[in-house]
């Protein structure tokens, strides 16, 4: 009889199942849980964006596209990047000739391609701790070594924290702002300093900005513009990853893009030919429409939810107030004398679903909650969490 275990590679065994997915599975078994675990907007895809996808399907746009993505979407993205980041602009209204753009199957797809294209055995990748859960596993998949940079308690990734970890093997620095899981937004000063540090040491900087529209306190940049701070404003030697999933409620549609140095984008495009092939064709057409749709109303609603969470948890938990995304990362009160994982189990016993901080970190002192839910669910969840802090 065949022994399936014999065929599982060391590469697969080195990767753990997602702790977030385990909570999703648990949610399916609970009766009407108060679900603060899901990093998914509670609003639906806007009607005009749905219509664009439906029209594309009905008109026959159901075949492969070119691997790099349809021209109309790529051109619209390059124009948007050039407008937001003048240092990336070329003479024709888009980005310069040294910059490439690739449409990906979500930002997650872009992360897979970027890491496989850029690092391998013997390379070291700098990862801020806490981190997005996928980072360390993709680095392991590529055969590289993850090197963690502790950013507690304020969760700012600064040059001073990074530099001691740089060695001759360091190749890639991962940057995520607004952050999942903390919701923290990097300061303009940190973005400038990190970009300069990467340039000085010859490191590739990968900036994961999937939550760039969910930035509640945009800053006055050096060029006079108000925007969510980004290291891409200070260097073109950046792999910039952005997407549609969070901003437009398109999490299941799988659409993102990567922009950066053309030779790297070309290698990512080559890998996409043999993996994802292309992003979904009808979704690319919807992406063109999405870029014209104003989502500021939803962002303001989420700002209000952020304020509500910060106010309710104040006095019960130590919390770095999130400046973006739709997560908070409170610390379990020391006087409880328990780990983050144990606290999450107490919350689950009260029918509240949150994520242990250890899913995102080498520490087990915090938990992540998502406020991407309706106000009633959020209020009931806050009641339970405040009560648990008092036990």
PyMOL commands that set and color helices and strands:
alter all, ss='L'
color gray80, all
select helices_A, chain A and resi 4-7+10-13+19-29+47-58+71-84+86-88+106-118+134-141+159-163+188-201+231-233+262-273+281-290+296-313+334-336+340-349+357-359+375-390
alter helices_A, ss='H'
color red, helices_A
select strands_A, chain A and resi 34-35+99-104+124-129+145-150+170-176+204-208+219-220+226-227+238-243+256-261+327-331+352-353+355-356+366-370
alter strands_A, ss='S'
color yellow, strands_A
deselect
rebuild
show_as cartoon
